[in-house]
Amino acid sequence: MKNLGDIQKLAQKMQADMAKAQDELAAATVEGTAGGGAVVVVMTGTQECKAVRIKKDAVDPEDVETLEDLVRAATTDALAKSKQLAADRLGGLTGGLKIPGL
């Protein structure tokens, strides 16, 4: 068994690696799309929405519900991709431990 000093060093390295990975996730982006690209949502690896792009032809004042559905679908797609990115990047650092929210 390792001595206490080795365990503390390992824990400090794991904390530093996790902080670096979280910083990288905050800088990484994914795109969720709907309607064949009519709506695009850009989200970071930490689930922060950075941008929403809507093509002009997706905007119909007589059919707001469809646009709402496209925005929701693109957001859901971006969120799923963001969570997968986080799970992929942090999975190796956690040794397979399940982290709430990922």
N, C-alpha and C positions, 0 to 999 in steps of 0.2 A: 504494500500500500504506500502511496506517496505521502510525503510529510506535509504538514499543514502549509508550509511556505510554497510548495509546488502547487497545491490546490488553489491557494490564493492567487498565484501568478496565472494559473489557467483561467480562473474566474475573471480576472482583470482583462486577460486577452479576449475572452469570449464577449465581455461587455464592450470592449473597444471594437471588435469585429461587428457586433450587433449595431452599435451606433453608426459605424461607417456604412453598413448595409441600409440602415434606415435613411441616412442622408442621400444615398444613391437612389433609393426608392422615391424620395421626395423630388428628385430631379428627373427621374424617368417618367415618360408619358406613354399612354396607350390611347387608341381611338376606338370608340364605339360608334357604329353606324346603323342607320335604319333607312328604309325606303330607297335602297340602292344608292346610298350616299346622299340622299336629300337632306338628311340631318346627321351631323357628326358631333359627338361629344368627346372632348379631349380631357383626360383625367390623369393625375399623377399616380404613382405606385402607392401613395398614401391616401388614396381616395379623395383627393382634392380636385374639384372640377376647375379646369383652367380655361376652357373655351367651349362655346356652343356655336356651330356654324349651320345655318339653314339656307338652302338654295331658294332663290326667289320663286321658282315654280312650285315649291312645296307650300307656299303661303296662299291660301284661298280663304278670304274673309267669310265665305259662305259655308266653309267646312273646317272650322277651328278644331273640331274633335279629332280629325285625322292628323293634323299637325301635333296636337297634344299627344296622341298615341305614338307618333314617330319620335318625339322628344323623349318620352318615357322609355321606349324601346332602345333608343341609342344610349340613354343613360344607363339602363340595365346592362346593356352589352359592355359599355366602358367599365362599369363597376365590376362585372365578372372578370374582365381581362385584367383589371387592376389588382383584384384579389389574387388571381392566379399568378401574376407577376410577383406579388409580395410572397406568396407561398413558395414559389420557385426560388426566389433569392434568399429568403430567410430559412427555408427548409434545411439546408446544409448546416446552418449555424445552430439550429435548435436540436440537431441530432434526432429528428423525427418527433419531437415533442409537439403536441397540438397547442397552438397559441390562440387564445380567444380572439375572434374578429378576423382571423385569416382563413 
